[in-house]
Amino acid sequence: MNERKCRLIFFQALVKANSSTNCSRVENKMKLLTNRTRKMDVILIIVGAFIMAVGINLVYEPMDLVTGGFSGLAIIIKYFTKGFIHGGIPIWVSNILLNVPLFLAAFLLKGKKFVGKTLFATAVLSVALYIVPSFDIVYHDLLLASVFGGVIGGIGLGMVFITMASTGGTDMLGMIIHEFIPHYTIAQVIFVIDGAIVLLGAATFGLNKALYSVIAVYITAKVMDGMLEGLKFAKLTYIISDQYEEIAKEIMDKLDRGATGLHATGMYSNDEKKMIFCVVSKKEIIELKNIVGGIDPKAFIIVSDVREVLGEGFIEYKQ
């Protein structure tokens, strides 16, 4: 049962409720639905953070690849502290120490609600960096490390970003700096910070490894974008048919999708027509075509890709 149906049941139950007890029961059901969504976010954050830790501890750190972010800065710190601390300062320790002042600043500037989920994601990543052992799984192959590390990093980051959270680090730092220089975008600020960390990595480990780090950053961005856009992928359809009422009813009944009637005029015949505007998920487009074809084989259908859909039945707005 999707969230739209749950809200409908909730509304109907309130209308039919004859006592405060019934209302309480319905409200409890809605709370369970919300809790279920939060639990899924928690699972995604935990799994995503551990996948990121695998990429950092098993690929980037053994190969001295600095891909930006606080994890990259932690790799540099570990390298420079090996002389007076056995093995250097662990990455998970640096990740915590670097993020603590950022979260304090973010709490003061943005408030508790802003840092809540991101604080959890950052804490889970630090724990994951502590638990996942550090050793080389790519056998000193820099190309394999940049490709494999980029894919792993993109999957992990994508799972965290799906929940509208981040793992702190330069993302959080960029948002804080943006408060003081709002004429620059957050993306521009983060790009400068990460770029500086990559350059510092080049000065520490050499230009050759820095260039492979750039490959890893590019692959990470592509994989992450693919994950985020893939979950939001949809199909936009325009349907022109004289039997628009029957088609719209079938779409709403069988697919549980809304349909909007748009006024249109045939330029050749000058006849007034109704055009159905409907957005469905990728897997529903075949069934929609079957519905339209079964009612009116002569119907005219236009299908196009939709990059992102926000609203009921798709990606819900999160406060």
BELJOKA-V686490 format. One record per residue. N is the residue number from 0. RES is the residue in three letters. PHI is phi in degrees with one decimal (NA if undefined). PSI is psi in whole degrees, -180 to 180 (none if undefined). D_CENTER is the distance of its C-alpha to the mean C-alpha in whole Angstrom. Layout:
<<N;RES;PHI;PSI;D_CENTER> <N;RES;PHI;PSI;D_CENTER>>
//
This chain:
<<0;MET;NA;126;23> <1;ASN;-84.2;173;20> <2;GLU;-66.7;-31;19> <3;ARG;-61.7;-45;22> <4;LYS;-66.0;-38;24> <5;CYS;-62.7;-41;24> <6;ARG;-65.3;-37;24> <7;LEU;-64.9;-44;27> <8;ILE;-61.2;-41;29> <9;PHE;-59.9;-46;29> <10;PHE;-64.8;-46;30> <11;GLN;-63.0;-39;33> <12;ALA;-65.7;-36;34> <13;LEU;-67.2;-38;34> <14;VAL;-65.8;-40;37> <15;LYS;-85.5;-12;39> <16;ALA;-64.9;133;39> <17;ASN;-108.7;-1;42> <18;SER;-148.9;162;42> <19;SER;-66.5;-24;39> <20;THR;-64.6;-44;39> <21;ASN;-62.2;-43;37> <22;CYS;-61.7;-40;35> <23;SER;-63.9;-40;34> <24;ARG;-63.5;-43;33> <25;VAL;-65.7;-42;31> <26;GLU;-62.4;-37;29> <27;ASN;-64.5;-38;29> <28;LYS;-63.5;-41;27> <29;MET;-67.0;-35;24> <30;LYS;-65.9;-38;24> <31;LEU;-63.8;-39;23> <32;LEU;-63.3;-44;21> <33;THR;-64.4;-42;19> <34;ASN;-62.8;-36;19> <35;ARG;-63.7;-39;18> <36;THR;-65.7;-42;15> <37;ARG;-64.4;-38;15> <38;LYS;-63.9;-39;16> <39;MET;-64.4;-40;13> <40;ASP;-61.7;-42;11> <41;VAL;-61.7;-44;13> <42;ILE;-62.7;-44;14> <43;LEU;-62.4;-42;10> <44;ILE;-64.0;-45;10> <45;ILE;-63.6;-50;14> <46;VAL;-63.6;-44;13> <47;GLY;-61.8;-41;11> <48;ALA;-65.1;-40;13> <49;PHE;-69.5;-35;16> <50;ILE;-64.3;-41;15> <51;MET;-61.4;-41;14> <52;ALA;-63.4;-37;18> <53;VAL;-61.6;-45;19> <54;GLY;-63.1;-40;18> <55;ILE;-72.6;-50;20> <56;ASN;-79.0;-30;23> <57;LEU;-102.2;-13;24> <58;VAL;-124.8;-63;23> <59;TYR;-67.8;-51;23> <60;GLU;-64.4;-45;25> <61;PRO;-64.0;-27;28> <62;MET;-98.2;2;28> <63;ASP;56.7;43;27> <64;LEU;-97.5;119;24> <65;VAL;-105.3;108;23> <66;THR;-103.4;21;20> <67;GLY;89.2;-178;19> <68;GLY;73.0;173;18> <69;PHE;-69.5;-26;20> <70;SER;-65.5;-40;20> <71;GLY;-65.4;-42;22> <72;LEU;-64.6;-36;24> <73;ALA;-66.4;-35;24> <74;ILE;-64.0;-41;26> <75;ILE;-65.8;-43;28> <76;ILE;-60.8;-42;29> <77;LYS;-61.6;-40;30> <78;TYR;-64.9;-45;32> <79;PHE;-76.3;-18;34> <80;THR;-98.1;3;35> <81;LYS;-66.5;-24;36> <82;GLY;-68.8;-30;40> <83;PHE;-123.8;-2;40> <84;ILE;-129.5;128;38> <85;HIS;-59.5;116;38> <86;GLY;81.3;-5;35> <87;GLY;80.7;169;33> <88;ILE;-68.6;124;31> <89;PRO;-57.2;149;28> <90;ILE;-61.8;-38;25> <91;TRP;-66.3;-34;24> <92;VAL;-67.8;-46;26> <93;SER;-61.3;-38;25> <94;ASN;-61.7;-41;22> <95;ILE;-68.3;-50;23> <96;LEU;-63.1;-36;26> <97;LEU;-73.8;-32;24> <98;ASN;-85.1;-26;21> <99;VAL;-55.6;-53;24> <100;PRO;-63.4;-31;25> <101;LEU;-65.3;-43;22> <102;PHE;-69.5;-33;21> <103;LEU;-64.8;-43;25> <104;ALA;-66.2;-42;24> <105;ALA;-64.7;-37;21> <106;PHE;-62.4;-41;23> <107;LEU;-71.1;-36;26> <108;LEU;-87.2;-39;24> <109;LYS;-109.2;-23;21> <110;GLY;98.7;171;22> <111;LYS;-64.7;-40;21> <112;LYS;-62.0;-35;19> <113;PHE;-67.9;-40;16> <114;VAL;-91.6;-10;17> <115;GLY;-53.8;-64;17> <116;LYS;-68.3;-37;13> <117;THR;-67.1;-36;13> <118;LEU;-62.5;-42;17> <119;PHE;-63.5;-45;16> <120;ALA;-62.8;-40;13> <121;THR;-66.4;-41;16> <122;ALA;-64.2;-42;18> <123;VAL;-64.8;-40;17> <124;LEU;-62.8;-41;16> <125;SER;-62.8;-43;20> <126;VAL;-63.9;-42;21> <127;ALA;-63.8;-40;20> <128;LEU;-63.5;-30;21> <129;TYR;-75.9;-39;25> <130;ILE;-78.0;-45;25> <131;VAL;-70.8;124;24> <132;PRO;-69.1;159;27> <133;SER;-108.8;112;27> <134;PHE;-158.0;164;29> <135;ASP;-85.2;120;29> <136;ILE;-107.0;0;27> <137;VAL;-113.0;7;28> <138;TYR;53.8;49;31> <139;HIS;62.0;23;31> <140;ASP;-93.2;106;30> <141;LEU;-66.2;-38;28> <142;LEU;-65.3;-45;27> <143;LEU;-63.1;-38;25> <144;ALA;-64.2;-43;24> <145;SER;-68.1;-39;22> <146;VAL;-74.0;-52;21> <147;PHE;-65.6;-42;20> <148;GLY;-64.0;-39;19> <149;GLY;-63.9;-41;16> <150;VAL;-65.9;-47;15> <151;ILE;-62.1;-46;15> <152;GLY;-61.7;-40;13> <153;GLY;-65.2;-40;10> <154;ILE;-65.5;-47;10> <155;GLY;-63.0;-48;10> <156;LEU;-63.1;-40;8> <157;GLY;-61.1;-41;5> <158;MET;-65.3;-37;6> <159;VAL;-71.1;-44;6> <160;PHE;-68.3;-25;3> <161;ILE;-58.9;-32;3> <162;THR;-83.9;5;6> <163;MET;66.7;31;6> <164;ALA;-122.2;175;8> <165;SER;-142.5;175;9> <166;THR;-98.4;28;12> <167;GLY;73.2;-135;15> <168;GLY;64.1;-140;17> <169;THR;-67.4;-25;17> <170;ASP;-61.3;-49;14> <171;MET;-65.5;-42;16> <172;LEU;-62.1;-41;19> <173;GLY;-62.6;-39;18> <174;MET;-66.7;-37;17> <175;ILE;-68.3;-47;21> <176;ILE;-62.5;-35;23> <177;HIS;-60.0;-28;21> <178;GLU;-62.0;-29;23> <179;PHE;-98.0;-22;26> <180;ILE;-129.9;68;26> <181;PRO;-66.5;-13;24> <182;HIS;-74.2;-10;26> <183;TYR;-106.1;145;23> <184;THR;-75.8;160;19> <185;ILE;-61.3;-40;17> <186;ALA;-61.0;-40;16> <187;GLN;-64.7;-42;19> <188;VAL;-64.7;-46;20> <189;ILE;-63.9;-38;17> <190;PHE;-60.9;-43;19> <191;VAL;-65.1;-44;22> <192;ILE;-63.7;-50;22> <193;ASP;-64.2;-38;20> <194;GLY;-61.1;-40;23> <195;ALA;-64.9;-38;25> <196;ILE;-68.0;-40;24> <197;VAL;-63.9;-41;24> <198;LEU;-63.6;-39;27> <199;LEU;-64.1;-37;29> <200;GLY;-65.5;-37;28> <201;ALA;-64.2;-41;30> <202;ALA;-68.6;-28;33> <203;THR;-86.0;-47;32> <204;PHE;-109.1;-4;32> <205;GLY;106.1;154;33> <206;LEU;-65.8;-35;32> <207;ASN;-58.0;-48;31> <208;LYS;-70.4;-31;29> <209;ALA;-65.3;-37;27> <210;LEU;-67.3;-39;27> <211;TYR;-66.7;-31;25> <212;SER;-64.2;-37;23> <213;VAL;-62.3;-40;22> <214;ILE;-60.1;-45;21> <215;ALA;-62.5;-42;19> <216;VAL;-62.2;-43;17> <217;TYR;-62.9;-46;17> <218;ILE;-65.8;-40;16> <219;THR;-58.2;-46;13> <220;ALA;-62.6;-42;12> <221;LYS;-66.9;-44;13> <222;VAL;-65.0;-43;11> <223;MET;-63.7;-44;8> <224;ASP;-61.7;-40;8> <225;GLY;-62.2;-40;10> <226;MET;-65.6;-48;7> <227;LEU;-66.7;-45;5> <228;GLU;-73.3;-31;8> <229;GLY;-63.5;-39;10> <230;LEU;-72.5;-21;9> <231;LYS;-103.5;6;10> <232;PHE;-69.0;137;13> <233;ALA;-148.5;173;16> <234;LYS;-121.7;132;20> <235;LEU;-100.7;130;22> <236;THR;-126.0;140;25> <237;TYR;-115.6;125;29> <238;ILE;-120.2;123;31> <239;ILE;-112.6;116;35> <240;SER;-158.6;148;38> <241;ASP;-71.1;-18;41> <242;GLN;-103.0;43;40> <243;TYR;-64.1;-34;36> <244;GLU;-65.4;-45;37> <245;GLU;-67.1;-40;37> <246;ILE;-64.2;-46;34> <247;ALA;-62.0;-40;32> <248;LYS;-63.6;-42;33> <249;GLU;-65.5;-39;33> <250;ILE;-62.5;-45;29> <251;MET;-69.0;-35;29> <252;ASP;-79.0;-47;31> <253;LYS;-86.8;-35;29> <254;LEU;-100.0;-12;26> <255;ASP;56.7;40;25> <256;ARG;-117.3;149;24> <257;GLY;-77.3;154;25> <258;ALA;-136.1;135;27> <259;THR;-115.6;131;29> <260;GLY;-90.7;124;32> <261;LEU;-110.4;137;33> <262;HIS;-74.2;133;36> <263;ALA;-140.5;157;37> <264;THR;-128.2;125;41> <265;GLY;-71.6;118;42> <266;MET;-69.9;-26;43> <267;TYR;-80.1;-49;46> <268;SER;-89.5;-18;47> <269;ASN;63.4;23;46> <270;ASP;-89.2;143;45> <271;GLU;-77.6;132;43> <272;LYS;-131.2;166;40> <273;LYS;-112.3;129;37> <274;MET;-111.1;130;34> <275;ILE;-88.6;128;31> <276;PHE;-107.7;123;27> <277;CYS;-149.3;137;25> <278;VAL;-113.9;127;21> <279;VAL;-130.5;166;20> <280;SER;-75.2;166;18> <281;LYS;-60.0;-40;18> <282;LYS;-75.2;-15;20> <283;GLU;-91.8;-10;22> <284;ILE;-64.6;-35;24> <285;ILE;-64.5;-45;26> <286;GLU;-65.8;-37;28> <287;LEU;-63.1;-43;28> <288;LYS;-61.9;-40;30> <289;ASN;-65.5;-38;32> <290;ILE;-62.4;-49;32> <291;VAL;-64.9;-45;33> <292;GLY;-64.5;-33;36> <293;GLY;-71.3;-27;37> <294;ILE;-91.9;-45;38> <295;ASP;-142.1;94;39> <296;PRO;-61.2;-18;39> <297;LYS;-93.7;3;40> <298;ALA;-63.0;149;37> <299;PHE;-103.5;121;35> <300;ILE;-120.5;131;31> <301;ILE;-113.8;126;29> <302;VAL;-121.6;131;26> <303;SER;-138.2;159;23> <304;ASP;-78.7;142;19> <305;VAL;-117.1;128;17> <306;ARG;-76.9;-37;14> <307;GLU;-154.3;139;12> <308;VAL;-131.8;122;14> <309;LEU;-112.6;133;13> <310;GLY;138.4;-174;16> <311;GLU;-60.2;129;18> <312;GLY;91.1;-11;17> <313;PHE;-125.1;-120;14> <314;ILE;-92.4;113;11> <315;GLU;-75.3;146;13> <316;TYR;-66.2;137;13> <317;LYS;-115.3;130;13> <318;GLN;-85.7;none;15>>
//
